[in-house]
Structures are given as C-alpha cells and as structure tokens.
Amino acid sequence: MRFSSAALCLAIIISGCMGRDLEITAKFDAGEAAYVLRGGSAKLSGQAFMRQNGGGVVTCAGEEVNLFPATAYASERFTKIYGAPEGGRITVFEGVTTKGVPPDYLKYRRIALCDAEGDFEFTGVAPGTYYVQSRVIWSVPGSYVPEGGAVAKRITLRSGQTLRVLLN
C-alpha cells in the first residue's frame, strides 16, 4: 500500500508538469512575424535566473532563450501564459503544452543558449517588438519534482540599439 500511494503521488505531480492547453483566438500570420528572420543592427543581451526560497540563485545555464516577434498571436499567447502582456514568470506547474500551436510559429523565432552564468546574446537583430523567454529549471537532492519555471519579457529594439535585459 505504501508503494502504491507514493506512485500515485508521483503520477499526480508529473501530470501537473505536463502543462495546460491554451486556446488562442488570434491567427498566426507569418508575414507579421517575418521581421525576426531579417538581419539588423540591434543587439540584445541579458541574463535569466530565479531565486530559490532559501535565497540561492539559479540561472538558465544550458537552456534555450527564445526571441519571438510580438505578433498578435504571440502577444495573446504570452499574455495567457504569463498573465500580462509584458511577460512575467511562471512555475514548472503553470507551464503550457504546444497543442494547437501552428507549426510555422516556432520557425519564426531566434534561439540563443544561456551560458553557465545565465547570460545570453542575440546580435544582428532587426528592429521591432519581441518576447524574450527562457526556462530556469533545477532539482533538489532527494526530490523527483523539478523546481523553477519560465521567465519572459516583452521588449522593443530600435535599429542600432544595444539592450540588456534581466529575466527573473
């Protein structure tokens, strides 16, 4: 009985990590998103991290950082995920699935990787408004439950601008 209770608890926890489905009413328009694939002269750098309850800081080391154009579709999606049009943070248990995401949506983004300190950089970025987003996930010794979540921020870049953002 003890094993089955533990297995049931683990199954409930894991099912919570799978995420929720979103219903987005805006249609994805590749033409509206195309500027993300054009070259430009702007530079975006930053750092993504979360603070643990005990005060420790965990970075996005090794995780992807996504740069999505702030189209009508992306704006509605990020607002529903993070609760505000300017982005925010969610826990691992508040994540979403990719069910219903148009296949082209993921083609119209740029990807960078976080280094060990949680720093990332995009160069040659076209002017425009974007969502910059990353995961910050960690595990605690002796626990099977992941901790952390995702962070995102809406930003606007002008031609030739250099911008540094903190995602936390």
N, C-alpha and C positions, 0 to 999 in steps of 0.2 A: 504494500500500500504506500509506503514511504516513497519508493521509486516512482510509482505512477503519479503521485502528487507533484513531485519535483519535475517530472517530464511534462505534466500538464502546465505547470507554471512557466517552464521554459518555452513551451509552444505558444502560450499566450503572449509572452514577452517578444518572441521572434515575430509573431504575426503583427505586432504593433510596429515593428521595424520596416515592414513591407511597404508602408505608406498608404496614403489615401488617393483616390481618384479625383481629378478636378474636371469640372465642366467649364470649358472656355467658350464663350459665345462669339468672340472676335475671330475672324478667319485669318489664318496666316497668309501674308502677302510677300512673296519672295522679292518683288520689286521694291517694296518698302524697306526690306532688310538688306538689300544688295550693297549698301554703302560699307558694311562691315568687311566685305571682301576686297574693296578698293584700297589701294595704298594711300598713305597720307603722311603728314609730317608731325603728328602728335605722338606723345609718349605717355603711357600710363604705367605707373609702378605702384607698389603697395605691399602691405603685409596683412595676412589673415590669421587670426588667433581667437581663442576663447580662454576665459579664466575659469579654472575649476573652483568648486565650492571651498576647497582648502586654501585657495589663493594662488596655486600654481598656474602657469600659463602654458597652453598647448597650441602649437602652430599647425598650419595646414601642410607641413612638410610632406613632400611626395604626392600631394593631391593636385588635381587639375584646378585651374582657375579659368572660368568661362567668361567671355566677353560677348554678350548678346546685344544686338541692336534693340533699342527700346521701341519696337513696333507696337501697334495696337494689341496684337496677340500677346507679345512678351509682357507688355505693361499689365494686361489683365491677369496673366499667369503669375507674374511676380507679386502682384497685389494680393491675389488669393493665397499664395504660398506664405508670404511674409506678413500679411495683414496691413500693408501700407504701400502706396505707390513708390516710395523712396527706398524700399527694401527693408532689411532688418535681420533678425536671426531666428532660427527655429531649432528645436532639439531633434535628435535622431528619431524620436517617436512622432514628430509632426511632419515628417517627410511626405513626399508625394510620388506616385507612380508615373511612368511615362505613357500610360494607357491613354489613347486618343491624341497623343502629340503628333502633329503632322511630320512625316519623315524629313521633309525639307527644312523644318525648323532647326534641327541640330546641324545641318550643313551650313547655316548662316550664322556662324559664331567663330570666334578665335579662341585658341586654347594656349595657356601657358602652364608651367609647373611651378609649384612652390618649392623653394629650396629648404634646407634644414632649419633656417631661421624664420620660415614662413613668408619670405619675400618673393615677389613675382614681378614680371615686367612684360609689357607689350610695347613694341616700337613700330613705327610706320603706320600708325592708326589714323584712319580717316576721321574728319570732324563729324560730330554727331552726338546723340544721346544714347547711352548704353546702360546695361545692367552688368556689373562685375560680381561674380559669385564663386564661392568655393565651399568645400566641406572641411570641417575640423573634427576629426574623429579620433578617439582614443579608447583604450580599455584599461581597466583597473585589475591588478593581480588578484586572482581568485574569483573573478566575476566573468560570466559569459555574456553579460549585457554591455553593448557598446555605449559610450557616452559621447557627448558633443552634439554636433549638428551641422547646420549650414548657415552661412552669412552672405548677405548680398547688399549692394548699394547701387542706386541709380546715379550716374554721373554724366556730365556733358563735357566734351572736349572740343576746343577750337583748333583751327589749323595752326600748327607750330607750337601748341601748348605742351608743357610738361606738367603732369599732375600726379601727386602721390596720395593714395587713399589708404585708410585703415579699415579693414573689415573685421568687426568684432561685435 
